[in-house]
Amino acid sequence: MEDIRVLQQALPYIQRFKGSTFVIKIGGETFEDATVLDRLIDDLTLMHLVGIRIVIVHGGGKHVTELGKQLGLETRFVAGRRVTDDATLDVLKMVLAGKISIEILSMLKRKGVRAMGLSGVSASIIEARRRPPSRVTGAGDELVDFGQVGDIERIDTHLLRLLLDEGYVPVLSPLGSDSEGNVLNINADTVAGWVASSLNAEKLLLLTSTLGVMTDPADPTSLISRLNANEAREAIDQGIITGGMIPKIEEALRALQRGAGQVHILSAVEPHQMLLEIFTQSGCGTMVIP
């Protein structure tokens, strides 16, 4: 009986979101536990089967770092941001557009989902420009050259829309290119935000290793379930939102400004968080609204 009640509660949300577009960003921590990833693929499959149009954007930074070590490459970070030299860019191509993309595609295939692996270089989906040397918060006054790192200028959604219209799930790795075809590394949260706003997606889901935005990261009961843009900015200014959550919130706000409907920040690790967030009244993560 409990299962039936859950289904009855979910039905209005399933009907509401059928035909809607969701962009879902999967972080690198998801790939560290096969059980977590398999469960996540199950949930994505269910969302796809009930008629939600899904675009998956994935990261994979830890895998890049690990393979770089195996190849004898030194990984350099400045204020938490990866410096991408030519050798590191080659590793990024192998890991993001290769290993991780193929793993997601093969798992989706086992569930009967037709998916297509793409990078932002494919059909010029992500047009970017190389980031010039710049000052970075936490790195002092010196100009920092991040190497082959790109800032997005535009998203060409034509191929993504064609795939979605034909019932495919695009799986996009966060590599873009400039006007001359030079490949650039781009932050996956940034890519997901741009794709969501360019597709006018109903929802952007940023899956993380935490439950969402919390006033005390060590206390799950401090979860903030809903934030509007003004509240989010105030929480950053007041030091309530700190550390790695700040750039996620900033990307969320930029996505909302450009046209995404709602942004959800929630756990990729806890079971079935996406389904609880989308198909229940109370949700389980943090929803950021305009």
ZAGUNU-515584 format. One record per residue: residue in one letter; x, z, y of N, C-alpha, C in turn. Coordinates in pm, whole numbers, padded with zeros to 5 digits, always signed. Example, Ala and Ser with C-alpha at 12.3 -4.5 7.8 and 13.67 -1.06 7.14 Angstrom:
BEGIN
A+01319+00780-00569+01230+00780-00450+01320+00780-00330;S+01285+00708-00225+01367+00714-00106+01290+00787+00003;
END
This chain:
BEGIN
M+00082+00000-00121+00000+00000+00000+00086+00000+00126;E+00196+00074+00122+00284+00079+00239+00337-00060+00272;D+00377-00136+00168+00427-00271+00189+00321-00361+00253;I+00195-00342+00209+00086-00423+00264+00067-00392+00412;R+00074-00264+00448+00059-00226+00589+00171-00285+00674;V+00292-00284+00619+00405-00343+00692+00381-00491+00717;L+00333-00562+00614+00305-00705+00628+00195-00730+00730;Q+00092-00645+00728-00017-00661+00823+00031-00642+00966;Q+00123-00547+00987+00177-00523+01119+00266-00638+01165;A+00335-00701+01069+00427-00809+01104+00356-00941+01131;L+00237-00960+01074+00169-01090+01080+00149-01141+01222;P+00102-01059+01317+00084-01113+01453+00213-01165+01514;Y+00326-01099+01483+00454-01143+01538+00501-01271+01470;I+00475-01282+01340+00509-01406+01269+00431-01523+01329;Q+00302-01503+01353+00220-01608+01412+00266-01641+01554;R+00302-01538+01629+00344-01557+01768+00472-01638+01777;F+00568-01611+01689+00700-01671+01703+00718-01799+01621;K+00618-01839+01544+00629-01964+01469+00650-02080+01566;G+00754-02158+01543+00787-02270+01631+00877-02233+01747;S+00903-02103+01767+00993-02060+01873+01138-02078+01831;T+01226-02086+01930+01369-02100+01904+01439-01967+01929;F+01515-01923+01829+01598-01803+01841+01744-01845+01825;V+01831-01792+01908+01975-01808+01891+02030-01674+01845;I+02103-01676+01735+02151-01552+01674+02303-01557+01664;K+02367-01463+01730+02513-01454+01727+02556-01350+01626;I+02637-01394+01529+02690-01307+01425+02835-01277+01457;G+02868-01149+01468+03005-01110+01500+03095-01109+01379;G+03224-01102+01404+03323-01106+01298+03313-00989+01201;E+03261-00872+01249+03251-00756+01161+03154-00781+01046;T+03061-00874+01063+02964-00906+00959+03031-00959+00833;F+03143-01027+00849+03207-01095+00737+03302-01003+00660;E+03310-00877+00700+03399-00784+00633+03335-00721+00510;D+03204-00731+00497+03131-00670+00386+03036-00774+00329;A+03061-00815+00205+02980-00921+00143+02834-00880+00131;T+02808-00752+00106+02670-00704+00093+02596-00718+00226;V+02662-00681+00335+02601-00692+00468+02570-00838+00499;L+02664-00926+00473+02643-01068+00504+02531-01127+00419;D+02527-01092+00291+02423-01145+00203+02285-01099+00248;R+02276-00974+00287+02148-00920+00336+02107-00989+00465;L+02203-01016+00550+02176-01084+00675+02127-01227+00651;I+02189-01294+00557+02146-01430+00523+02003-01429+00468;D+01968-01327+00389+01830-01313+00340+01733-01305+00457;D+01766-01225+00557+01677-01208+00672+01666-01336+00754;L+01778-01405+00771+01776-01532+00843+01691-01634+00768;T+01702-01633+00635+01622-01724+00554+01474-01698+00572;L+01435-01571+00571+01294-01536+00589+01245-01584+00726;M+01324-01561+00830+01284-01606+00963+01266-01757+00967;H+01357-01828+00902+01348-01974+00895+01222-02017+00821;L+01191-01950+00711+01077-01990+00627+00943-01965+00696;V+00936-01869+00787+00809-01844+00858+00798-01929+00984;G+00893-02022+01002+00876-02122+01108+00952-02099+01236;I+01044-02001+01236+01126-01980+01355+01244-02078+01352;R+01268-02144+01462+01379-02240+01473+01505-02162+01509;I+01604-02162+01419+01720-02076+01433+01846-02157+01459;V+01923-02111+01557+02060-02158+01577+02151-02038+01557;I+02249-02051+01469+02345-01944+01443+02475-01976+01516;V+02525-01879+01592+02657-01888+01654+02740-01775+01593;H+02859-01806+01546+02939-01702+01481+03076-01687+01545;G+03126-01565+01538+03264-01537+01577+03350-01528+01453;G+03455-01447+01464+03546-01431+01350+03685-01389+01391;G+03692-01315+01502+03822-01281+01559+03915-01207+01467;K+03864-01110+01388+03950-01033+01300+04011-01120+01191;H+03936-01216+01142+03989-01308+01041+04099-01396+01101;V+04083-01433+01227+04186-01511+01295+04314-01429+01305;T+04300-01304+01343+04416-01215+01356+04486-01197+01221;E+04408-01176+01116+04465-01155+00982+04539-01278+00933;L+04480-01396+00950+04548-01517+00905+04672-01542+00989;G+04665-01513+01117+04782-01528+01203+04897-01442+01154;K+04868-01319+01113+04972-01231+01059+05033-01290+00933;Q+04949-01342+00845+04999-01402+00721+05090-01521+00749;L+05063-01590+00858+05143-01707+00895+05262-01670+00983;G+05277-01540+01009+05390-01494+01089+05372-01511+01238;L+05247-01521+01284+05220-01540+01426+05191-01405+01492;E+05237-01389+01613+05209-01268+01687+05082-01287+01769;T+04986-01197+01749+04862-01204+01825+04874-01119+01950;R+04844-01179+02063+04857-01109+02191+04721-01094+02257;F+04693-00970+02298+04570-00943+02372+04606-00887+02509;V+04528-00924+02609+04541-00867+02743+04405-00811+02781;A+04400-00680+02803+04275-00612+02838+04164-00647+02738;G+04201-00649+02610+04105-00675+02504+04069-00819+02483;R+04133-00912+02554+04102-01053+02543+04218-01127+02478;R+04186-01214+02383+04289-01286+02308+04355-01393+02392;V+04487-01398+02387+04563-01508+02446+04577-01615+02338;T+04535-01738+02370+04530-01845+02270+04639-01947+02299;D+04753-01931+02231+04856-02034+02242+04824-02146+02143;D+04909-02248+02137+04880-02364+02053+04869-02326+01905;A+04959-02239+01859+04956-02199+01717+04830-02119+01685;T+04790-02031+01776+04669-01953+01755+04546-02042+01756;L+04547-02144+01839+04434-02237+01842+04419-02307+01708;D+04531-02343+01645+04524-02404+01512+04462-02309+01411;V+04495-02180+01421+04437-02081+01330+04286-02068+01357;L+04249-02068+01483+04107-02062+01518+04030-02179+01458;K+04087-02297+01464+04020-02414+01404+04001-02393+01255;M+04104-02344+01187+04096-02324+01042+03992-02219+01005;V+03990-02109+01080+03902-01997+01044+03759-02021+01090;L+03741-02055+01217+03605-02065+01272+03532-02189+01223;A+03591-02306+01245+03525-02430+01205+03542-02459+01057;G+03628-02382+00989+03652-02402+00847+03595-02292+00761;K+03673-02190+00733+03639-02086+00637+03504-02019+00665;I+03486-01965+00786+03365-01889+00812+03242-01980+00814;S+03252-02095+00877+03140-02188+00880+03097-02227+00739;I+03193-02260+00654+03161-02302+00518+03097-02187+00439;E+03144-02065+00459+03086-01951+00388+02939-01933+00426;I+02908-01942+00555+02769-01929+00598+02684-02041+00540;L+02734-02163+00545+02659-02278+00495+02632-02265+00345;S+02732-02222+00269+02714-02212+00124+02613-02103+00089;M+02615-01993+00164+02518-01885+00138+02377-01930+00174;L+02361-02002+00283+02230-02055+00320+02181-02156+00216;K+02272-02238+00164+02232-02335+00063+02178-02267-00061;R+02242-02155-00101+02195-02082-00219+02054-02027-00199;K+02015-02008-00072+01880-01960-00042+01782-02075-00021;G+01830-02198-00033+01743-02313-00016+01724-02358+00127;V+01813-02313+00217+01803-02349+00359+01898-02465+00389;R+01845-02569+00452+01929-02680+00494+01997-02644+00626;A+02128-02639+00622+02203-02600+00742+02313-02701+00768;M+02355-02709+00893+02459-02803+00933+02566-02727+01012;G+02690-02733+00964+02801-02670+01033+02855-02758+01145;L+02869-02700+01262+02916-02772+01380+03014-02685+01457;S+03102-02749+01530+03175-02677+01635+03123-02730+01768;G+03159-02663+01874+03118-02712+02006+03179-02844+02043;V+03284-02886+01967+03345-03017+01991+03255-03127+01936;S+03175-03096+01834+03086-03195+01772+02989-03252+01875;A+02990-03385+01888+02899-03453+01981+02905-03396+02123;S+03022-03337+02157+03042-03278+02290+02935-03175+02324;I+02898-03093+02224+02796-02990+02249+02840-02896+02359;I+02966-02850+02353+03016-02758+02454+03123-02828+02536;E+03091-02856+02661+03191-02911+02753+03245-02797+02837;A+03375-02780+02836+03437-02667+02904+03558-02714+02983;R+03613-02621+03058+03739-02648+03127+03834-02534+03096;R+03962-02565+03093+04062-02464+03064+04063-02359+03174;R+04061-02234+03134+04058-02125+03231+04191-02116+03304;P+04189-02120+03436+04315-02108+03511+04367-01964+03505;P+04496-01943+03530+04546-01806+03537+04465-01724+03637;S+04429-01602+03597+04340-01523+03680+04368-01374+03662;R+04322-01296+03756+04333-01151+03745+04221-01100+03656;V+04254-01000+03574+04159-00949+03476+04150-00798+03491;T+04029-00746+03491+04009-00602+03498+04082-00534+03383;G+04163-00436+03417+04238-00363+03314+04376-00418+03291;A+04414-00525+03362+04545-00586+03341+04630-00585+03468;G+04592-00504+03565+04671-00496+03687+04646-00613+03781;D+04740-00634+03872+04724-00737+03975+04787-00871+03938;E+04859-00874+03825+04925-00998+03786+04824-01102+03737;L+04851-01229+03763+04770-01337+03709+04799-01352+03559;V+04694-01365+03480+04707-01375+03335+04670-01517+03292;D+04758-01580+03215+04729-01712+03158+04686-01692+03013;F+04559-01719+02983+04506-01698+02849+04530-01817+02757;G+04599-01918+02805+04631-02031+02720+04512-02124+02701;Q+04488-02164+02576+04384-02264+02546+04246-02197+02535;V+04207-02130+02642+04077-02064+02649+03992-02138+02750;G+03865-02158+02717+03779-02238+02803+03665-02161+02865;D+03622-02208+02979+03499-02161+03044+03398-02275+03038;I+03278-02243+02995+03177-02347+02971+03127-02405+03103;E+03115-02537+03104+03057-02606+03219+02916-02656+03190;R+02894-02700+03067+02759-02745+03030+02744-02747+02879;I+02619-02740+02834+02585-02752+02692+02498-02877+02676;D+02539-02964+02585+02456-03081+02551+02373-03042+02428;T+02244-03024+02446+02158-02973+02338+02097-03083+02252;H+02129-03210+02279+02060-03320+02212+02071-03309+02060;L+02193-03293+02008+02211-03286+01863+02145-03160+01806;L+02157-03049+01875+02094-02925+01828+01943-02943+01816;R+01882-03006+01916+01736-03026+01912+01697-03122+01799;L+01777-03226+01778+01748-03317+01667+01749-03243+01533;L+01849-03160+01512+01859-03085+01387+01742-02987+01372;L+01710-02916+01479+01600-02821+01473+01468-02892+01445;D+01447-03006+01508+01323-03082+01488+01309-03129+01343;E+01422-03151+01276+01419-03198+01136+01426-03083+01035;G+01418-02959+01085+01413-02846+00995+01547-02792+00950;Y+01655-02831+01016+01789-02781+00983+01820-02655+01065;V+01912-02575+01013+01965-02461+01086+02107-02497+01132;P+02130-02519+01261+02267-02544+01308+02349-02415+01302;V+02472-02427+01252+02567-02315+01246+02685-02354+01333;L+02696-02291+01449+02789-02337+01554+02907-02242+01568;S+03028-02297+01560+03149-02218+01586+03189-02234+01732;P+03247-02128+01792+03268-02126+01937+03396-02193+01983;L+03408-02321+01952+03515-02404+02004+03452-02513+02089;G+03510-02539+02205+03460-02646+02290+03571-02741+02324;S+03544-02834+02412+03648-02928+02454+03626-02967+02598;D+03736-03009+02662+03724-03053+02801+03693-03203+02803;S+03693-03261+02921+03654-03401+02937+03751-03497+02870;E+03873-03450+02841+03972-03534+02774+03982-03506+02625;G+03896-03419+02574+03894-03391+02431+03986-03280+02386;N+04048-03209+02479+04133-03097+02442+04047-02981+02395;V+04081-02925+02278+04002-02818+02218+04033-02685+02285;L+03928-02605+02308+03943-02477+02377+03868-02368+02302;N+03925-02250+02302+03864-02133+02241+03770-02068+02343;I+03649-02034+02298+03549-01976+02388+03487-01853+02321;N+03462-01751+02399+03401-01630+02346+03265-01661+02284;A+03241-01606+02163+03119-01639+02090+02994-01586+02158;D+03000-01468+02220+02884-01418+02294+02849-01511+02409;T+02952-01562+02476+02930-01654+02587+02865-01783+02538;V+02916-01836+02426+02856-01957+02369+02709-01933+02334;A+02681-01822+02267+02544-01792+02227+02452-01783+02349;G+02500-01719+02455+02419-01707+02576+02390-01842+02640;W+02493-01926+02648+02474-02059+02706+02380-02144+02621;V+02396-02138+02490+02310-02217+02401+02165-02170+02413;A+02145-02037+02416+02010-01983+02426+01941-02027+02554;S+02013-02019+02665+01951-02057+02792+01932-02208+02801;S+02025-02286+02746+02013-02432+02752+01897-02482+02666;L+01867-02411+02557+01754-02446+02471+01625-02378+02516;N+01632-02299+02624+01517-02217+02666+01462-02136+02550;A+01555-02073+02478+01519-01998+02358+01429-01880+02392;E+01336-01852+02302+01251-01734+02318+01335-01607+02314;K+01433-01604+02223+01514-01484+02206+01660-01520+02177;L+01749-01437+02229+01890-01437+02192+01918-01303+02127;L+01967-01306+02003+01999-01185+01929+02150-01174+01916;L+02207-01068+01973+02350-01042+01963+02370-00931+01861;L+02420-00966+01744+02438-00869+01636+02576-00805+01649;T+02579-00674+01642+02701-00598+01667+02723-00495+01557;S+02825-00414+01574+02853-00306+01480+02782-00177+01520;T+02708-00177+01632+02637-00058+01678+02486-00084+01676;L+02408+00022+01691+02262+00010+01686+02206-00064+01807;G+02281-00063+01915+02236-00123+02040+02305-00052+02155;V+02239-00045+02269+02294+00026+02384+02255+00173+02373;M+02355+00260+02373+02330+00403+02361+02397+00477+02476;T+02332+00582+02524+02393+00663+02628+02510+00743+02572;D+02504+00774+02442+02614+00841+02373+02641+00764+02244;P+02750+00687+02238+02777+00604+02120+02782+00682+01989;A+02805+00813+01995+02812+00894+01873+02676+00949+01832;D+02572+00926+01914+02440+00984+01888+02335+00874+01875;P+02292+00842+01753+02193+00735+01734+02062+00759+01808;T+02028+00887+01833+01902+00915+01902+01908+00881+02051;S+02029+00847+02100+02042+00812+02243+02022+00663+02268;L+01974+00591+02168+01951+00447+02181+01852+00418+02294;I+01887+00321+02378+01796+00273+02483+01724+00151+02427;S+01595+00161+02407+01523+00054+02337+01488-00063+02427;R+01485-00040+02559+01441-00148+02649+01510-00132+02784;L+01563-00241+02837+01628-00241+02967+01586-00367+03041;N+01553-00353+03169+01541-00476+03248+01674-00500+03319;A+01686-00612+03384+01815-00652+03440+01866-00550+03542;N+01777-00501+03627+01819-00404+03729+01866-00274+03664;E+01793-00227+03563+01831-00105+03493+01966-00120+03424;A+01989-00238+03367+02116-00262+03297+02233-00257+03395;R+02218-00320+03512+02325-00317+03612+02351-00174+03660;E+02244-00100+03681+02259+00040+03725+02330+00122+03618;A+02298+00098+03491+02360+00173+03382+02510+00146+03375;I+02551+00023+03406+02694-00009+03410+02759+00061+03529;D+02696+00053+03645+02752+00115+03765+02765+00267+03750;Q+02671+00328+03679+02671+00473+03663+02757+00520+03545;G+02818+00427+03473+02903+00465+03361+02828+00501+03235;I+02698+00468+03229+02620+00493+03108+02654+00390+03002;I+02669+00266+03044+02715+00159+02955+02864+00141+02979;T+02943+00152+02873+03088+00148+02888+03151+00060+02781;G+03282+00042+02792+03362-00024+02688+03316-00164+02656;G+03317-00198+02525+03285-00332+02481+03140-00371+02499;M+03053-00273+02529+02913-00307+02553+02893-00372+02689;I+02984-00346+02784+02970-00404+02918+02969-00557+02914;P+03069-00622+02851+03064-00768+02850+02942-00824+02775;K+02893-00753+02673+02771-00801+02604+02652-00797+02697;I+02638-00688+02772+02528-00679+02867+02543-00785+02976;E+02666-00806+03023+02687-00907+03127+02649-01047+03077;E+02685-01078+02952+02646-01207+02895+02494-01214+02880;A+02433-01103+02841+02288-01100+02828+02221-01129+02961;L+02270-01069+03067+02210-01090+03199+02228-01233+03247;R+02346-01290+03219+02369-01431+03258+02276-01524+03180;A+02255-01495+03052+02164-01578+02972+02022-01571+03025;L+01979-01452+03064+01845-01437+03120+01832-01512+03252;Q+01934-01505+03335+01931-01575+03464+01921-01726+03446;R+01983-01776+03339+01983-01921+03317+01860-01970+03241;G+01776-01879+03190+01652-01927+03130+01618-01878+02991;A+01703-01796+02927+01666-01738+02799+01551-01640+02820;G+01467-01623+02718+01350-01538+02733+01381-01390+02730;Q+01437-01343+02620+01473-01203+02602+01602-01197+02522;V+01678-01090+02543+01802-01069+02468+01791-00938+02392;H+01828-00940+02266+01826-00821+02182+01968-00791+02134;I+02009-00667+02152+02139-00621+02103+02111-00521+01992;L+02159-00550+01872+02123-00467+01757+02230-00475+01649;S+02215-00391+01550+02316-00378+01446+02307-00491+01344;A+02426-00542+01307+02434-00636+01195+02456-00562+01064;V+02491-00435+01073+02534-00359+00955+02419-00285+00888;E+02333-00223+00968+02219-00151+00912+02119-00251+00853;P+02050-00214+00743+01963-00310+00674+01846-00359+00760;H+01826-00489+00759+01705-00557+00808+01671-00526+00954;Q+01774-00508+01035+01750-00475+01175+01684-00590+01251;M+01720-00713+01219+01658-00826+01288+01508-00830+01264;L+01468-00811+01139+01325-00817+01106+01249-00703+01172;L+01307-00584+01171+01242-00470+01235+01232-00489+01386;E+01334-00548+01444+01334-00569+01589+01231-00674+01630;I+01217-00778+01551+01132-00891+01589+00987-00872+01546;F+00967-00816+01427+00834-00815+01367+00765-00679+01372;T+00815-00585+01452+00746-00456+01469+00732-00425+01617;Q+00634-00340+01647+00607-00302+01785+00720-00219+01844;S+00773-00125+01765+00874-00032+01817+01012-00091+01824;G+01044-00187+01734+01177-00243+01730+01278-00142+01680;C+01406-00177+01691+01510-00085+01642+01640-00097+01720;G+01651-00197+01808+01772-00214+01888+01740-00202+02035;T+01815-00272+02118+01793-00272+02262+01748-00410+02306;M+01633-00417+02372+01583-00543+02426+01611-00545+02576;V+01675-00654+02622+01705-00671+02762+01616-00783+02816;I+01544-00753+02922+01447-00849+02975+01481-00878+03122;P+01430-00991+03175+01460-01025+03316+01413-00917+03412;
END
